[in-house]
């Protein structure tokens, strides 16, 4: 069975800002971005970015993180399948980071909703030299 294995990850960036007045009601929105760069030897790196912010006050309340995740994958796997499986492996860690940032920031912890990556369109751009 083909598989993708998350070997390690590192948080490259964390940001949190909360300068809203006490009692301000917020409407949360979020954005995700996930890109995969392929290396030699069935290895790849996924770059996952998450932003959560107040729809009406994006500059006054937000939590952001960027995570680099390091994977190995089975020989012969299609890139779309690798992308989807890699996302599934790293998403819980990014979700946990946002929850921790907000909980430690003195606001009720924000728990990101799950994402059904299989229902999403994957846009693929192969960059680099063509031989």
PEKANOR-V776505 format. One record per residue. RES is the residue in three letters. PSI is psi in whole degrees, 0 to 359 (* if undefined). D_LAST is the distance of its C-alpha to the last C-alpha in Angstrom with 2 decimals. Layout:
# PEKANOR-V776505
((RES & PSI & D_LAST) (RES & PSI & D_LAST))
This chain:
# PEKANOR-V776505
((UNK & 131 & 30.72) (UNK & 143 & 27.48) (UNK & 161 & 28.16) (UNK & 131 & 27.14) (UNK & 125 & 29.27) (UNK & 115 & 30.14) (UNK & 327 & 30.64) (UNK & 163 & 31.79) (UNK & 160 & 31.91) (UNK & 144 & 33.11) (UNK & 120 & 34.68) (UNK & 338 & 33.06) (UNK & 141 & 35.52) (UNK & 135 & 38.84) (UNK & 143 & 40.98) (UNK & 134 & 44.29) (UNK & 131 & 46.67) (UNK & 91 & 50.01) (UNK & 31 & 52.34) (UNK & 151 & 53.82) (UNK & 147 & 57.59) (UNK & 135 & 59.30) (UNK & 359 & 59.70) (UNK & 130 & 56.88) (UNK & 137 & 55.44) (UNK & 154 & 51.66) (UNK & 108 & 49.23) (UNK & 141 & 46.09) (UNK & 161 & 42.60) (UNK & 156 & 39.35) (UNK & 143 & 35.61) (UNK & 149 & 32.79) (UNK & 132 & 29.17) (UNK & 124 & 26.74) (UNK & 148 & 23.08) (UNK & 133 & 20.95) (UNK & 127 & 18.31) (UNK & 134 & 16.58) (UNK & 181 & 16.68) (UNK & 157 & 16.16) (UNK & 40 & 18.77) (UNK & 40 & 19.70) (UNK & 149 & 20.83) (UNK & 164 & 20.70) (UNK & 129 & 22.83) (UNK & 139 & 24.61) (UNK & 112 & 26.18) (UNK & 127 & 29.32) (UNK & 137 & 31.62) (UNK & 134 & 35.04) (UNK & 132 & 37.52) (UNK & 132 & 41.07) (UNK & 163 & 43.38) (UNK & 126 & 46.55) (UNK & 321 & 45.83) (UNK & 346 & 48.58) (UNK & 58 & 48.27) (UNK & 331 & 44.62) (UNK & 351 & 45.43) (UNK & 339 & 48.47) (UNK & 117 & 47.29) (UNK & 158 & 43.86) (UNK & 133 & 42.16) (UNK & 148 & 38.48) (UNK & 150 & 36.28) (UNK & 128 & 32.67) (UNK & 135 & 31.58) (UNK & 128 & 28.54) (UNK & 139 & 28.32) (UNK & 125 & 26.60) (UNK & 159 & 25.70) (UNK & 153 & 24.67) (UNK & 159 & 23.85) (UNK & 144 & 24.10) (UNK & 137 & 21.34) (UNK & 2 & 19.87) (UNK & 144 & 21.17) (UNK & 146 & 19.79) (UNK & 324 & 18.85) (UNK & 318 & 21.75) (UNK & 319 & 24.14) (UNK & 314 & 23.07) (UNK & 311 & 23.59) (UNK & 315 & 26.99) (UNK & 321 & 28.20) (UNK & 318 & 27.19) (UNK & 313 & 29.13) (UNK & 327 & 32.10) (UNK & 321 & 32.17) (UNK & 336 & 32.28) (UNK & 315 & 34.35) (UNK & 327 & 37.72) (UNK & 316 & 37.24) (UNK & 319 & 36.45) (UNK & 315 & 39.37) (UNK & 322 & 41.64) (UNK & 315 & 40.73) (UNK & 317 & 41.74) (UNK & 316 & 44.93) (UNK & 316 & 45.77) (UNK & 312 & 45.16) (UNK & 318 & 47.44) (UNK & 317 & 50.09) (UNK & 346 & 50.35) (UNK & 2 & 50.44) (UNK & 16 & 53.78) (UNK & 162 & 52.82) (UNK & 137 & 52.72) (UNK & 136 & 49.50) (UNK & 123 & 46.75) (UNK & 113 & 45.23) (UNK & 143 & 42.05) (UNK & 152 & 41.98) (UNK & 157 & 39.71) (UNK & 129 & 36.52) (UNK & 88 & 35.52) (UNK & 333 & 31.75) (UNK & 339 & 31.50) (UNK & 0 & 33.09) (UNK & 151 & 30.70) (UNK & 138 & 27.68) (UNK & 122 & 24.43) (UNK & 123 & 22.20) (UNK & 129 & 18.58) (UNK & 115 & 16.14) (UNK & 110 & 12.65) (UNK & 150 & 12.16) (UNK & 186 & 9.62) (UNK & 141 & 6.28) (UNK & 130 & 3.77) (UNK & * & 0.00))
